[in-house]
């Protein structure tokens, strides 16, 4: 009996179906690439209009969360700020707060 070789059962794979799946995936990747470019353009527009892009991104991220998650995050930020006390007004403390926020 001969040993099976790589590709010996390739006829069992629905090659047309596989090609279709891969082609659709690649087409979606191109659409995603175009959408990301559009998002970049929108943020550049916001920046040109004088908006803080970091704040806009934070707002967008918060809008994805439900209200309970936002409230929990805000509560934790408040707890962390109190825990830092006077340290919060130092450059290192401000950097730490910026990372948490």
Helices and strands as residue ranges (DSSP letters): G 10-12, H 15-48, H 53-64, H 67-84, G 85-89, H 91-100
